[in-house]
């Protein structure tokens, strides 16, 4: 598998092809799937991974339907690897072919699927297919350089009581694998996910442009998508994952130092509250909180401002829906159009609508077409909030270890000195002196017109009477 080519000119595809096979004493026409490399959108070259489909699915059942879902998953997985390699992700850089695949690459793909909103059962099914893929090439064919620690037990319901091994979904035969060690914190990758164009020459100019674009994006959210504006704000200034925002309730936001709306700081109590917020649904991986913690939020005047506006909006919404349904959530901080706690997939869909609206604004604003092209050509969604938070922290002088703690990541070190944790969490307010020194003493009562000064065209697009349509091209 050659992964040295540009992903714009080569990608993996599945194709249904006609074949003839023996049935009794005669040949009959049939169909089957192959996986190939699509070159320049014209030529499809069959790829050796098709052998996995042959041996494990088509030859076993003779059914094309048994191949389709597996082929879809493999194509997604291989194209994900191709994209990550070309993006420079550290754990994908050395991949030259199938032989270089490791279980950590599968783990990264499955986590990506969860972040994209795949249902838990869908992720588990993909995991099942990929484990058999690794078992076939790593253990049966001995193609992989690093033999994956995958076990095929004789009894699918138990594996010697070893809880360190993870069980996949049950289809035909369960496989178990030992979860790979967490990779090091990769600054090169996270720096790419940011609200930042390339039009800057000094670090100070870079920080100023980032803040202007962030505030521009948040003000647009406040005007057009007020029900998620504060969630987007918390992702950017608190580093929250999408699911962590959706698990917040009205008691999760703790203004500090006797401030009413967090003008002097906010602490978020991040916990998995699925049973309370989503009582009608079984727990799902895409709604799960990965790292329960108390999270400090960076001080920016938009944080208390949007918190106050969100509480006002939430109160009006509750009043308008009072008595209409017994399933309305009184605890949720973020609610959907029915008044129920908003789920992560709904938030992501709404965020993507906000993104399209923002692209439309940039496209139709004089002097912003280059920004439009840059944001259109970059792949980004809710994860950009955590990326911006990371870069704000790094620009403020935090180390990679401290930034990892503030993001709620696993530690990049096996052991951390307790002073690292204290330093990272206690000095977060001081960091904003570097990021936005003129904003520290601002109150949540400032006028929107003051925010509009952060970018030359914001005054124009922020006017409710002059709204742009979404970008849909």
N, C-alpha and C positions, 0 to 999 in steps of 0.2 A: 504494500500500500504506500504509494509515493505521496507524501504530504508536503512537498517542497513547492508546489505550484500555488499561484494566486487563487484565493477562494472566489474571486470575481470571474475567473475563467474556467474553473473546475469545481465540480461538486458531485456528491454521491446521489444516485437516483435508483429507484426500483422500476423495473419494466416487466410487464406481462408478455411472455413470448409463446408462440405456438410450438408444440412438440408432438412427436408420435411415440407411443409406448405400446409394449406388448400386452395384450389381454387374451389369454388362451393361445390360439395359434395365429392370431392376426394382429396387425398394428391398428391402433385407433388414434384419432387426433385428440389432443389434450392441450392444456395450458399450464404454465408454471411461472414463478417469479424469479428473476435474477436481480442482482445488485451490480451496478456498474458505475463508472466514472463518466459524467457528462462533460465533454470538452467543448468550450466555446459555444455552448447551447446547440450543438449540431451532432457530434459524434458520441455514441455511448460505447464504452469499452467494458466488457464483462470483467468483474472483479473476483478474485479468489475467495472472498468471504461468502460467495454464493454456495461454496462447498458446505458451509454450515447449514444452510437451508436445505440442501440436498439430503445430507446424512441424517439430520435431526427432525425434519418435518416432512418434506415431500416423499422421501423414500419410505418413511414410517407409515404415513397415512394415505399417500397418493392424492391428497386434497389440496387444491390451490388455496382454499380459504385458510388452511392451517398455516400457510406461509405468509399471508398478507400482513397480519398484525406484527409478526416478527420482523419482516422486511421493513415495515414502516419504522419500527423502533431502531433497527440497525442503521437505517439511513439518517434518522435524526441524530443518533449518537455519533456517527462518523463525521457528519457535517459540523456538529458541535465541536468535535476535536479539531477539525480543520480550521474553524473560526478561532478557537482559543489559541491554537498554535500561531496563526497569522497575527493575532492580537498581542502576542508576546507574553502570554501567561507563563509563569515560571515552571509549573509542573508539566506543561505541554511542549516546551521549547525543544526538548531532545527527541521528540517522537519523529521517527522516520518511516515507520510502517507498523503493521500489526504486531510484530515482535516486541515493540517497545511499550505496548499497552500495559498499564498496571490497574489495580483495583481502585486506586485513588482517582483515576480518570472517570471511572464509572460513578463513583461517589459524587464527584463534581457535577456530572451530567444529571444525576437524579436530584441533586439539590437545586440545580437550575430549573428542572421540570417543576419542582414544588414551588419555586419562586414565581414561575410563569402561570401558576394557578391550576396545574394538573391536580385532579382529585387523588386522594390517598390510594384508592384502588388502582388507578391508572399508573401511578408511580411504582406501586408494588408489582404490577404486571410487567412493566418495563424492566424492573430489577430482576424479575424471574427470567425473562428472555436473555438479558445480558449476562447473568450468572452462567447460564448454559452456554452462551457464546464464549465466555472466558474459560469455562471448563473444557469445551471442545478444543480450543486452540492452545490452551495452556497446559492441560493435563493429558488429554487424549492424543492430540497431535504434537505436543511439545514444541510449539512454534514460539511461544512467548519466552523472552529472555529471563523474566522473573516469574517463576511458577506461582500462580495465585494460590493463596491458602483457602481453597474451596474444598468442602467435604461432601460426599454423597453417602449419607447414612443408609443403613439397611432398613431402619424403621423411621418413617417420616415424622412421627409425633414426638420424638425425643432424640437428643444428641448428647448422650452421656451426662446430662445435667449441666453441661457447660454453658453458662449464661453469657459468656463473653463472645459467643458466636451468635450471629443474627440469622433468623429464619426468614426465608422468602415466602411469598404467597404459595398456596398449594394448588397446583394444576395437575401435573403428572408425578414428578419426583421432586421433592424439596432438596435444595442445595443450601449449604451453610458456608459463610465466609467470615473471617476475622476482619473487623473493620480496620482500614489502614490508618496509620498514624497521621494526625493532623499536620498539614503542611505549614511551613513558615509563613509569617505575615509578609505579604508581597506589596511593597510600596509602589513598584512600577505599575502594577495593575490598577490599584485603587486610585492612583493619581489621574487616571484617564477618565474616571467617572466624575464629572464635575460640571457645574454651571459656569462655563468659562469658554470664551472664544480665544483665538490665538492673537488678538490684537493688543498685545501688551509688550513692553520692553523692560520694565523694572518690576521687582517683587511688589513694591507699593502699588504700582498701577494694576498688577494682576489681582491683588486683593480688592482694590476698589472696583474693578470691573466685575469680579465675582459677586460682590455684595449688591451691586446695582442690578445685575441680571437676576439674582435670587429675589430681591425685593420686587422687581418687575413681575416675575413669574408668580410670586405670592399675591401681589395685588390683583393680578388677573384672576387668580383662583378665588380670591375673596369676592370679586364682582360677579363672576360667571358660575363658579362652583363653590358657594359658601359652605356647603355641608362637609367638604373635605379640606378646605383651606388650612385649618389649624393642624390637621393630620400631616399635610405636606410640610408645614412649618416645623413640626416636631421631628420629621425625618431629616430635615436639613440642619436644624440647630440642636437636635438631640441625638441624631444618628440612629433613630429607631428603624427597625425593619417594618414592612407593611403590616404583618400579622401582629406585631407588638403594638402598633397604633390601634388596631381594631380590637385588641384585648383590654384597652383602657376603659375604665368606667369613670363616673363623675367624681368619685372619691380618690382617683389615682393621681390627680394633679395637685401638688402641694406647693403653693406660693411660699416663698421664704422671707424671713426677716419682717414679718407683719405686713407684707405687701398684699394688696387685694387681688391683683391679677398676675403677680409674678414680676413686677417691675424690678424687684431686687433679687430675682432668682427663682427658679422652679426646679423641683425634684419630682420625677415621675416614678411611681411604684409599678414596675413592669412585672406582671404575673400572668399566668395562663388562666383566664377566666371563662373559658368556653362553657363549662356547665352552667354558669350564671347568666352569661350573655346570649348563649345559643342553646337554650334548654330543649328545643324541638329537634335539634340535630345531634348526631353522634360526633365526637371529637374528630377533627380532620387535620391532616398534617399541614395544609396550607393556612390554617388558622392558628397553628401552634406557636407558642412563645418558646424560642430556643434557649434564651439565657435570661431567666428571671433575675431581676436586679433592681436597685434604686439608681435611676439615671439622672444626672445633672444636665440641664439644658443651657446652652450658650446664651448669654444675654445680648439680645438684639431688640430694639424697640418694637419690631414687628411681632415678637413673641407675645408680650402681654396685650398688645393691641388686638391681635387675631384671637387670643384666648377670650378676651372680653366680647368681641364680636360674635365668636362662636357660642358662648353662653347665652347671649341675647337671642341669637338665631334659634338655639336649642329650646329655650324657654317658650318662644313664640310657636315653635313647631309642636311642642308638647301640649300647649293650650289649644291649638287648632285641631289636634287629634284626640283630645280628651274624650273618653267614652266610646270611641269608634271601634275599638278592638281590645279584647282582654290580653292579647299577646304583645302589646306594645311594651318596649323596654324602657323602664324608668331609670335604669342604671347606666345604660350605654352612653359613652361620650360621643360616639359617632353612630348615626342612624341612617337607614335607607329611606326610600320614598314611602314605605308602609309604616314607618315609625319603629321598625325592629332594629336591633343591633346590626350594624353593617358588617358583612363578612369580607374577608380579604379579597376574594375574587371580584366582588362588586367594587371595592375601593380601587383595585388595579384597573378595572374597566373605565371607571370614572376618571382616574388619573390620565389614562391614555386619551380620553376625550379632551381633557384639559391640555394635554400635549398638542393634540391636533389644532385646538383653538389657538394656542400660543404660536404654532408654526404659521397659521393663517394670519395672525397679527403681524408677525415679522415680515411675511411675504408682502403684505399690503401697506407697510410703513416705509416712507421714504428714508433711504440711507441704511436700511436694515437687511437688505437682500443677502449680503454676505453672511450675516448671522443666521438668516433663514437656511441658507444652503448648508452651513456647518452643523446646525442642530438637526436638519433633516437627514443628512448623510451619516450621522452618528446614531448607533443603536442605544437607546436609553428608555427607561421606564421609571418605576418607583425607586429602583436602586440608586438613582442619581442623587437622591437625598442623602443617603449614607455616604456616597462618594464625596459630596460637597462638604459634609460634616467632617470627614476624614481630612480633607485638604485644609479646612479651616483650622483644625487642631495642629496639623503639621506645620502650617505657616506660622502658627502662634508659638512654635518651638517645642511642641511635645515630641518625645521620642516615639519610635515605632511601638515599643512595649506599652507606653502610657496611652497612645492612641488606640491600640488594640483593646485595652481595658475599657476605655471610654465608649468604644463601639459595641461592647458586649461580646467581643470575639473570645474564642479560646486563646489562652496565653500562648504566644509564640515560643515561650521557654517552658521547660519542664517544671521549674520552680521559680517563683517570683518573690523577691524581697517585699515584705509588707510595706516598706516605705515607698516603693514604687506605686502601690495602690493608693496610699495616702496622698502622695504628691500629685498623681493624676486626677484624683477626684476633688481635692481641696483647692487646687489652683485654677480651676476652670474659669472662674470669674476674672481672675487676673489676665488670663489669656486674651480676653476680649479687648483689653486695653490696647493690644497690638492689632487685633483684627478690625475693631471699629471704635476707636477712642472717643469720637464725638457723640456716640450713641448711648453711652453708659447711663447718663443721667436723664435720658429722655423718658417721658411718661407715656402711658398708653393712651393719653387723651390728645395726642397730637392730631393735626388735621391731615386728611389724605393728600391734600395739595402739597404738604411738606415731603411726603414720600415720593410724589410725582417728580420732584426735582432730581431724583436719583438717576434719571436717564432723560435725554433730550426729548424723546418721543412719548414718554410714559403719560404725560398730561393728556396727549391726544387720545391714546387708546383707552385710558382709564375712564373716560367720560362715558357714562351709561348710555348716552344718546348716540354714541358713535362706536358701536361694537362691530367687530369683524366676524365674518363667518369662519367656521372651522376650515383648516386646510385638509383636503381629502384627496389630493392628487397622488 
